[in-house]
Structures are given as structure tokens and as C-alpha cells.
């Protein structure tokens, strides 16, 4: 679809982030369009490496993932645009053109989501660790045993993380964590 644009030329495609990183120096693209979930290497990891190895190449994330953590991670990794695959071709090409011109392109609903994420009090590493275990259905005593800490310490972290997430109970904490991308249930 991008080839049909008179001012765009697709110089290459890759099946994975690692393959893309190998191709980019030779192909010298102006803009790389990437997804977040790929084989061998996440889009976020690929963007970090791209920024390190080819800082002149600008990047656009085109994905179905829209959780707070996905958006924040991609932007932090160096993406200049974050576009959902449900966007129109016109929106995608407009984003690519803006990025090529050195501008950021973030749809208003994604920008609002990112602003809300930045305004929150972030969870500590330990709170995230405990939240992941809560989301997997573990009780406080099990979490305490897994992490070699006291049950009272677990309880204090659970109360703190629930306050930061603005929730009333563990079920709601799990739902918010999943929605915001803080937890993925396939993790173990």
C-alpha cells in the first residue's frame, strides 16, 4: 500500500526485528515502520538498538497494541510516531511523512493516554513484581514465600500499589494492570 504513494518507496521488509537491524545499514531507509511484537526481538528492543546503531533513521510504530506501557515503552525507545493498525492509509502515510520531516505524530487519543501515564505515580520494581504475582492469583502468604519477604511487607506493597492504581481490590488491580499493559498473563 505504501508503494502506491508517489513520494514513498519501500526499500525492504523484514520478518523480525533482528533481520531488520541487519538490513537497515545497507538499505539506508529514512523511516522504519515497525510493529511491537515480532519474532526474536521486541519492537521496543529493536528501536533501542536502531537508535544506538543508526540514530539518523527515524521510526514509526504501527501496531494493534495500545496499552499505556506499550505506548510509553515505544516512545521512550525512540519512536517518533505511534499509529494503530486500525488507522486509515491516509493517517499512516501522514504519520510517515511527518516523521520523515522530523516531527512527531501521535493521534490525540494516544497522546492523551501517554499524558495520563506520565502523570501517574509509577509503581516500584517490587510493587510491579507483587502485582504480577497477584494477577496470577497468588495469595499474600504465597507471594511472601516466593519473594522471601514477610506477609506484612507484601500486604503493605499491595495497599500501596492499589492506591497508585486507584483501585479498591485485587481483582480491580489485576484488571487495570492488564488494561495498562503492566502485566501479561502469559508471563510466569
C-alpha positions in Angstrom: 0.0 0.0 0.0 2.9 2.4 0.7 4.4 1.7 -2.7 1.3 3.4 -4.2 2.3 6.7 -2.7 4.2 8.8 -5.2 6.6 10.2 -2.6 7.3 6.9 -0.8 9.5 3.9 -1.7 9.6 0.7 0.3 13.3 -0.3 0.3 12.9 -3.5 2.2 10.9 -5.7 4.5 12.0 -7.9 7.4 10.4 -10.8 9.1 11.9 -10.0 12.5 13.5 -7.1 14.4 16.9 -8.8 14.3 16.6 -9.2 10.5 15.6 -5.5 10.2 18.6 -4.4 12.1 20.9 -6.4 9.8 19.3 -4.8 6.7 19.0 -1.2 7.8 22.7 -0.1 7.4 22.8 -1.5 3.8 19.4 -0.1 2.8 19.7 3.3 4.5 16.0 4.0 4.9 14.8 7.4 6.1 12.0 5.9 8.1 11.5 2.5 9.6 7.9 1.3 10.2 7.8 -1.5 12.9 5.3 -3.4 15.0 5.9 -4.0 18.7 5.5 -7.8 18.8 7.9 -9.6 16.5 9.9 -12.9 16.4 13.3 -12.9 18.1 13.2 -9.4 19.3 10.5 -7.0 20.5 9.9 -3.8 18.6 10.9 -1.8 21.6 14.3 -3.6 21.8 14.7 -3.1 18.1 14.0 0.6 18.4 16.6 1.0 21.2 19.2 -0.8 19.1 18.3 1.2 16.0 18.6 4.5 17.8 22.1 3.3 19.1 23.4 2.0 15.7 21.6 4.3 13.2 20.5 7.4 15.0 19.7 9.2 11.7 16.9 6.7 10.9 13.5 7.7 12.2 10.9 5.3 13.3 7.1 4.8 13.3 5.3 2.1 15.4 2.4 0.6 13.6 0.7 -1.9 15.9 -2.5 -3.2 17.4 -1.2 -2.8 20.9 -2.4 0.3 22.7 -1.7 -0.3 26.4 -0.1 2.6 28.4 3.1 0.6 28.8 3.3 -0.3 25.1 2.9 3.4 24.1 5.2 4.7 26.8 7.9 2.0 26.0 7.8 2.7 22.3 8.2 6.4 22.7 10.9 6.0 25.3 12.7 3.6 22.9 12.8 6.3 20.2 9.6 6.0 18.1 8.5 9.3 16.6 5.0 8.1 15.8 2.6 5.6 17.3 -0.1 4.5 14.9 -2.7 1.8 15.4 -3.3 -0.7 12.5 -6.9 0.3 12.6 -5.9 3.7 11.2 -6.6 4.6 7.6 -4.0 4.5 5.0 -4.1 8.3 4.9 -3.4 8.5 8.6 -0.5 6.1 8.3 1.1 7.9 5.3 0.6 11.3 7.0 2.4 10.0 10.1 5.3 8.6 8.0 5.6 12.0 6.2 5.6 13.9 9.4 8.3 11.7 10.9 10.3 12.0 7.7 10.1 15.8 8.2 11.4 15.4 11.8 8.1 15.8 13.5 6.3 13.5 16.0 3.0 12.1 15.0 0.8 10.8 17.8 -3.0 10.6 17.4 -4.8 12.7 20.1 -6.3 9.6 21.9 -2.8 8.1 22.1 -1.2 11.4 23.2 -3.9 11.7 26.0 -3.2 8.2 27.1 0.5 8.9 27.2 0.0 12.1 29.2 -2.1 10.2 31.7 0.6 7.6 32.0 3.3 10.2 32.6 1.1 11.9 35.3 0.7 8.7 37.4 2.9 7.9 40.3 4.8 4.9 38.9 4.9 1.6 40.7 8.2 0.5 42.2 10.0 -2.6 40.8 8.9 -4.6 43.9 5.3 -3.4 43.5 5.3 -4.5 39.9 6.7 -7.8 40.9 4.0 -8.3 43.5 1.3 -7.0 41.1 2.3 -9.7 38.6 2.0 -12.4 41.3 -1.4 -11.0 42.4 -2.6 -11.1 38.8 -1.6 -14.8 38.6 -3.9 -15.5 41.6 -1.3 -15.8 44.3 -2.3 -15.0 47.9 -0.2 -12.8 50.2 1.4 -15.7 52.0 2.4 -17.4 48.7 3.9 -14.1 47.4 5.8 -13.7 50.7 7.2 -17.2 50.3 8.1 -16.7 46.6 9.9 -13.5 47.3 11.4 -14.4 50.7 9.8 -11.4 52.4 7.2 -11.2 55.2 3.5 -11.4 54.6 3.1 -8.0 56.3 5.6 -6.5 53.7 3.5 -8.0 50.9 0.3 -6.5 52.4 2.0 -3.1 52.6 3.1 -3.3 48.9 -0.4 -4.4 47.8 -2.0 -1.5 49.7 0.5 0.9 48.1 0.1 -0.4 44.6 -3.7 -0.4 44.8 -3.5 3.3 45.9 -1.3 4.2 43.0 -3.6 2.4 40.6 -6.7 3.9 42.1 -8.4 0.6 42.7 -10.3 -1.0 45.6 -9.3 -4.6 45.4 -7.0 -7.2 43.9 -9.4 -8.1 41.1 -9.7 -4.5 40.0 -5.9 -4.1 40.3 -5.4 -7.1 38.0 -7.9 -5.7 35.5 -6.3 -2.3 35.5 -2.8 -3.8 35.3 -3.8 -5.9 32.2 -5.5 -2.9 30.6 -2.5 -0.7 31.1 0.0 -3.4 30.0 1.7 -3.6 33.4 1.0 -7.4 33.4 0.6 -10.0 30.7 -0.9 -13.3 31.9 1.3 -15.4 29.7 4.3 -14.3 31.9 5.5 -16.7 34.5 
